[in-house]
Amino acid sequence: MNPFEQHAPKLESCLMDWRDMTPMSYDKHTVDPYTRTRVILMNGTEFENVWFSHQWSRNCKNGDVRRAVAMLRRSEQQQQKLIAALKPADETLLEHTIGYEQLAVDLTAQLAQREPDPYVKAALDFALLEDFDHLYRYADLLESENGQRAESIVGGYTEIMPGRPTIAHHRHPYDSIKKPINAKTADLKTKLCVGIITAAEQQTMNFYMNVCAAYPNDVGRALYREIGLVEEQHVSHYGSLMDPAATWLENLLMHQFTECYLYYSCMETETVPQIQKVWERLFEQELAHLHKAAELLYKEEHKEWRQVLGDGCFPEPLALGSNIPYVRSILQNTVDLTACRESYARVGALEPETDFFRYQKHVNHDIGSVSSHTVIDSHIRRFGEDYRFETAPNPIPALRERKEDNVEVGRKAMHREPAPVL
């Protein structure tokens, strides 16, 4: 589909009243896990657009452009409020969090498997194992607090077991910055990928930053605080892939095109009829936003949308689904990687005084105060072993032990050949 060939409604007609912004929420007991994750994904996508346009408005001198962007932003805000209301009131913070991490795992895996740029794929594969481990940590907290098994939330589509342990995720800020893509030469899939994953991780970061202060006990507050810091690293990691040479108007067009593409993907893959209608409606509104962005680009910079988007045709729809074999293969091959400036390296190949070890020593010198570890340790003391949902033993032998949390994988050398720098 080419969205520029579709009829777009008038922008003013996209504004909604309160009834429009109050949809029927899904039933958390019967909803398909990927409906839940689509809601989270699109909520984050809308937030990214609102955040982007605010930043632009604060850095723009042209009042007419600021007013046009304000109109787009108001419509985006209303869309975000509608999507947020799809979440039912009886879905707890932890249940919602399991959905966040399932989205992070399966979205990242899907994007990585179709990514044509090897450098961007390596960035996805690297952070994938960290969100995979976060899912495991939150799932153990869920069972400890409520006796609830997270496999019922993920529907058996996503495994729950240790990945690269969260204690190993804490790296020096310098190591979060990667090489940006060139938007003029990059494949459209790559440009979409970078925008989609940055928005999704940013939404997770923002959610955890707020929840860590609102969670009803200190154990949960500490876990959200720790993982929220890792999610900030992920936002820096993915956001640094964006082309800093792109203009604000080129970025606006790309943001709107990404939204159109994601709503189109949701329309094509949604299994709940009432929510599919929501995606259809919002896709129609996004067409208006996209056409307005193209109009602004031409008016202010004398550029055609084709100069940014090529032929403007969508790739195949992004379909969220199970990725168990792929995640296992990445775990098997890259669990002991860490970031090293713009590259990645095996922990065992690093010099003792590198930034990674210095930062680890500073932050994690008292392992007993690292909440991602103590949550598992507490679960083991209470139940005799950790909580997992596995289809087979963990592909890393050192992570198969269920009566002790491993704090060395990803922080100390493993017995394997050093990998080349990527």
Secondary structure as UniProt FT lines:
FT   HELIX           3..5
FT   HELIX           11..14
FT   TURN            18..21
FT   TURN            28..30
FT   HELIX           33..57
FT   TURN            58..59
FT   HELIX           63..84
FT   TURN            85..86
FT   TURN            89..90
FT   HELIX           93..114
FT   HELIX           118..146
FT   HELIX           151..154
FT   TURN            155..156
FT   HELIX           166..169
FT   HELIX           173..176
FT   TURN            183..185
FT   HELIX           188..214
FT   HELIX           218..239
FT   TURN            240..241
FT   TURN            244..245
FT   HELIX           248..269
FT   HELIX           273..301
FT   HELIX           306..309
FT   TURN            310..311
FT   HELIX           324..334
FT   TURN            335..336
FT   STRAND          337..340
FT   TURN            341..342
FT   STRAND          343..346
FT   HELIX           347..349
FT   TURN            352..353
FT   HELIX           355..363
FT   HELIX           367..369
FT   HELIX           371..383
FT   HELIX           397..399
FT   TURN            410..411
//
